[in-house]
Every structure is written in C-alpha cells, then in structure tokens.
Amino acid sequence: MQKTFIFILISVVTLNSCDVTTAEEYYNQAFEYEEKGDLQKAIKALDDAIDKQSNFQSALINRGYYKTEMGNLEDGISDYQKILEINPNNTTALYNIGINYQEMEKFKDATEYFTRALNTEGALYILSNNPELGFSVKYDQNKLDADANFGMLRSEIQFSRGVNYFMSKNYDNALVDFENIIEDNYEKAISYLFVGEIYLEKENRTKACENLSLAANMGVLEAKTKLKEYCKDE
C-alpha cells in the first residue's frame, strides 16, 4: 500500500510539473488577458511563450508593447533589442524603440532608430491587406515567417522621424521629412503645421504663413492661433 501511494504521488507530481502548453497557446492567451485589461497576466503568458521559444519575435514585440503601455519604457526597449539580436532588420522593433526614446525625450536616439527602420525592407510604401502585418493578433507561423520584418507604412516612420528631428532642432532634415510626407498624402494637415513652424524658426515669414494657412484650412486649431499671432500682415 505504501509503495502504491508513493508511485501515485510521483505520477501526480510529474504530470503537474510537465507543461504541455505550447508557445503559440501562451501567445494567444496573452491576447485574452489584454482584452480583459490585465496586462500583467498578458506579460506573464508571453514570458511563458518566450521561455518555450526564445526566438519568438511576435511574443517579444507584444511583451515590449505591453511593458511600454504600463510605463516601463526601458523594459520595452530591452525586449525590442532582443528581437534585433535575432533579426536586425525587424522594422517594427526598430520603430518601437524610436517611439520609446521619443517618449523619454531622447530625440536624437529616436531619429537614429527611425532611420534604421526606414532602411529596412519592411518600410512599405503601401501596406498589404494583411491586418497582422505589423502587430500579430493570432499566431500563424506561416504568416509570421512571411512577414519576418514586420512591415509598416514608410510614411508613418518618416513622420515620426520628422517630429523628432523637429524636437531636436534639426530643422533642415525635419523639413525634408515633412515635405515628403505631404507629397505622400499622409498626415498632411499636421505636417503643414510643422512646416510652418520650421519656417518660423528659419525666419521665413511668407512660407511659414503659407503652410500655417494650409494647416488652418484643414482644421488644425494650433495653426489658426499661430496665423493670428504671426501672419496678421501677410
């Protein structure tokens, strides 16, 4: 009887300690926790997914994103950097590092990573119809392998770089980015505002007012305020 009890106890312990849940299942569990607003449990599920599969780029992307959402910007960057060790050309990881540095007001660091993102194949002129391209919702190994660089719209990356050039007072490079973005018909209204402000910094009142007027006509309230302040005589 005692031997039988010991055998049953060992069997139960063995079964309990044997985690048969796959990395993919943990990954999808994280979304269920996210939908419930429990990012801490979502991160734990992704911890388990990554423990099972250390090169799981989508899990690292999402864990970095959740950490960032919780205000842990450095920890988010750490996860994105782990992706770059696996795939230095992961567009989304490079972009997200840039966004985190922007939030930390490290604008020069941000522009460096946005530039690196723009130089990847995943910086797309037109997004495909694949809703999972940049931030995967459900795990599908074939799709994730096909989208290994986690592509995103090139204009979005360039807009973010332009903002950070502007914030670091690199007005010439910022102007190039915003003019390209306007040409691409992306975020035109706010880009006209930035161009107007750049020309104000360059003391070119005529071009400043032209661009502020365009932004104001597209409904940008800040542009209307600046028009009244700087363009009364234009």
C-alpha positions as CSV (number, residue, x, y, z in Angstrom):
1,M,0.0,0.0,0.0
2,Q,2.8,2.4,0.9
3,K,4.6,1.7,-2.4
4,T,1.4,2.2,-4.4
5,F,0.9,5.6,-2.6
6,I,4.4,6.7,-3.4
7,F,4.0,5.7,-7.1
8,I,0.7,7.7,-7.4
9,L,2.3,10.7,-5.7
10,I,5.3,10.7,-8.0
11,S,3.0,10.3,-11.0
12,V,0.9,13.3,-10.0
13,V,3.9,15.5,-9.3
14,T,5.4,14.5,-12.7
15,L,2.2,15.4,-14.6
16,N,1.8,18.7,-12.8
17,S,5.4,19.7,-13.5
18,C,5.2,18.8,-17.2
19,D,3.9,21.9,-19.0
20,V,2.3,20.7,-22.2
21,T,1.1,24.2,-23.2
22,T,2.8,25.3,-26.4
23,A,4.5,28.7,-27.0
24,E,1.7,29.5,-29.5
25,E,-1.0,28.8,-26.9
26,Y,0.6,31.0,-24.3
27,Y,1.0,33.7,-27.0
28,N,-2.7,33.6,-27.8
29,Q,-3.6,33.5,-24.1
30,A,-1.9,36.9,-23.8
31,F,-4.5,38.5,-26.1
32,E,-7.3,37.2,-23.9
33,Y,-5.7,38.8,-20.9
34,E,-5.2,42.0,-22.9
35,E,-8.8,42.1,-23.9
36,K,-9.7,41.9,-20.2
37,G,-7.3,44.8,-19.4
38,D,-4.9,42.6,-17.4
39,L,-1.5,43.4,-19.0
40,Q,0.4,41.9,-16.1
41,K,-1.1,38.5,-16.8
42,A,-0.6,39.1,-20.5
43,I,3.1,39.7,-19.9
44,K,3.3,36.5,-17.8
45,A,1.7,34.5,-20.6
46,L,4.3,35.9,-23.0
47,D,7.1,35.2,-20.5
48,D,6.0,31.5,-20.7
49,A,5.8,31.7,-24.5
50,I,9.3,33.1,-24.8
51,D,10.6,30.5,-22.2
52,K,9.3,27.9,-24.6
53,Q,10.6,29.6,-27.8
54,S,13.3,32.2,-27.2
55,N,13.4,33.5,-30.8
56,F,9.6,34.1,-30.8
57,Q,9.7,37.6,-32.4
58,S,5.9,38.3,-32.2
59,A,5.9,37.4,-28.5
60,L,8.8,39.7,-27.8
61,I,7.2,42.5,-29.8
62,N,3.9,42.2,-27.8
63,R,5.7,41.9,-24.5
64,G,7.7,45.0,-25.2
65,Y,4.5,46.8,-26.2
66,Y,2.6,45.8,-23.0
67,K,5.6,46.8,-20.9
68,T,5.6,50.2,-22.6
69,E,1.9,50.6,-22.1
70,M,2.5,50.0,-18.4
71,G,5.1,52.8,-18.4
72,N,8.1,50.6,-18.4
73,L,9.8,52.2,-21.4
74,E,13.3,50.8,-20.7
75,D,12.0,47.3,-20.3
76,G,10.1,47.7,-23.5
77,I,13.2,48.7,-25.3
78,S,15.0,45.7,-23.8
79,D,12.5,43.3,-25.4
80,Y,12.7,45.1,-28.8
81,Q,16.5,44.9,-28.6
82,K,16.3,41.1,-28.1
83,I,14.4,41.0,-31.4
84,L,17.2,42.9,-33.1
85,E,19.6,40.2,-31.9
86,I,17.5,37.7,-33.8
87,N,16.6,39.9,-36.8
88,P,18.4,43.3,-37.1
89,N,16.0,44.3,-39.8
90,N,12.8,43.9,-37.8
91,T,11.1,47.2,-38.9
92,T,8.5,47.2,-36.1
93,A,11.1,46.6,-33.4
94,L,13.3,49.5,-34.7
95,Y,10.3,51.8,-34.9
96,N,9.0,50.9,-31.5
97,I,12.4,51.6,-29.9
98,G,12.3,55.0,-31.6
99,I,8.9,55.7,-30.2
100,N,10.0,54.8,-26.7
101,Y,13.0,57.1,-27.0
102,Q,10.7,59.8,-28.1
103,E,8.6,59.3,-25.0
104,M,11.8,59.6,-23.0
105,E,12.6,62.8,-24.9
106,K,15.8,61.3,-26.3
107,F,15.1,62.7,-29.7
108,K,18.4,62.0,-31.3
109,D,18.3,58.4,-30.3
110,A,14.8,58.2,-31.6
111,T,15.8,59.6,-35.1
112,E,18.6,57.0,-35.3
113,Y,16.2,54.1,-34.9
114,F,13.6,55.6,-37.2
115,T,16.3,56.0,-39.8
116,R,17.3,52.4,-39.4
117,A,13.6,51.3,-39.7
118,L,13.3,53.3,-43.0
119,N,16.3,51.4,-44.4
120,T,14.6,48.0,-43.9
121,E,12.6,46.1,-46.5
122,G,9.7,46.3,-44.1
123,A,9.3,50.1,-44.6
124,L,6.5,49.8,-47.1
125,Y,5.1,52.4,-49.5
126,I,1.8,50.6,-49.4
127,L,0.5,48.3,-46.7
128,S,-0.8,44.9,-47.9
129,N,-4.3,43.8,-46.9
130,N,-2.9,41.6,-44.2
131,P,-4.1,43.0,-40.8
132,E,-1.5,41.1,-39.0
133,L,1.5,42.6,-40.8
134,G,2.9,44.7,-38.0
135,F,1.3,43.5,-34.8
136,S,0.1,40.0,-35.0
137,V,-3.3,39.2,-33.4
138,K,-3.3,35.4,-33.6
139,Y,-0.4,33.1,-34.1
140,D,0.1,31.7,-37.6
141,Q,3.7,30.5,-38.1
142,N,3.5,30.7,-41.9
143,K,2.3,34.3,-41.9
144,L,4.8,35.3,-39.3
145,D,7.6,33.7,-41.3
146,A,6.4,35.5,-44.5
147,D,6.3,38.8,-42.6
148,A,9.6,38.4,-40.9
149,N,10.4,42.1,-41.0
150,F,7.1,43.1,-39.5
151,G,6.4,45.7,-42.1
152,M,4.7,49.1,-41.6
153,L,3.9,52.2,-43.6
154,R,7.0,54.1,-44.6
155,S,5.3,57.4,-44.3
156,E,4.4,56.7,-40.6
157,I,8.0,56.0,-39.8
158,Q,9.1,59.2,-41.7
159,F,6.5,61.3,-39.9
160,S,7.8,60.1,-36.5
161,R,11.4,60.9,-37.6
162,G,10.4,64.3,-38.8
163,V,8.8,65.1,-35.4
164,N,12.0,64.0,-33.6
165,Y,14.2,66.0,-36.0
166,F,12.0,69.0,-35.2
167,M,12.2,68.4,-31.4
168,S,16.0,68.2,-31.6
169,K,16.0,71.4,-33.7
170,N,17.4,69.7,-36.8
171,Y,15.0,71.8,-38.9
172,D,16.6,71.0,-42.3
173,N,16.1,67.3,-42.0
174,A,12.7,67.7,-40.4
175,L,11.6,69.9,-43.4
176,V,12.7,67.2,-45.9
177,D,10.7,64.5,-44.0
178,F,7.5,66.6,-43.7
179,E,7.6,67.7,-47.3
180,N,7.9,64.0,-48.4
181,I,5.1,63.1,-46.1
182,I,2.9,65.8,-47.6
183,E,3.7,64.5,-51.1
184,D,2.7,61.0,-49.9
185,N,-0.6,62.4,-48.7
186,Y,0.0,61.2,-45.2
187,E,-0.9,63.3,-42.1
188,K,-1.0,66.4,-44.4
189,A,-2.7,68.8,-42.0
190,I,-0.3,68.4,-39.1
191,S,2.7,68.2,-41.5
192,Y,1.8,71.6,-42.9
193,L,1.7,72.9,-39.3
194,F,5.2,71.6,-38.7
195,V,6.5,73.0,-42.0
196,G,5.0,76.4,-41.0
197,E,6.7,76.2,-37.6
198,I,10.0,75.3,-39.2
199,Y,9.8,78.3,-41.5
200,L,9.1,80.5,-38.5
201,E,12.3,79.2,-36.9
202,K,14.1,80.0,-40.2
203,E,12.5,83.5,-40.1
204,N,10.8,83.0,-43.4
205,R,7.5,84.5,-42.6
206,T,6.0,84.2,-46.1
207,K,6.5,80.4,-46.3
208,A,5.6,80.0,-42.7
209,C,2.2,81.7,-43.2
210,E,1.5,79.8,-46.4
211,N,1.9,76.5,-44.6
212,L,0.1,77.6,-41.5
213,S,-2.8,78.7,-43.7
214,L,-2.9,75.3,-45.4
215,A,-3.0,73.6,-42.0
216,A,-5.6,76.0,-40.6
217,N,-7.8,75.4,-43.6
218,M,-7.6,71.7,-42.9
219,G,-8.9,72.3,-39.3
220,V,-5.7,72.5,-37.2
221,L,-6.6,74.8,-34.4
222,E,-3.0,75.5,-33.4
223,A,-2.3,76.7,-36.9
224,K,-5.2,79.1,-36.7
225,T,-3.7,80.5,-33.4
226,K,-0.3,80.9,-35.0
227,L,-1.8,82.6,-38.0
228,K,-3.3,85.3,-35.8
229,E,0.0,85.7,-33.9
230,Y,2.5,85.7,-36.8
231,C,0.6,86.4,-40.0
232,K,-1.5,89.5,-39.5
233,D,0.3,91.4,-42.2
234,E,0.7,88.6,-44.6
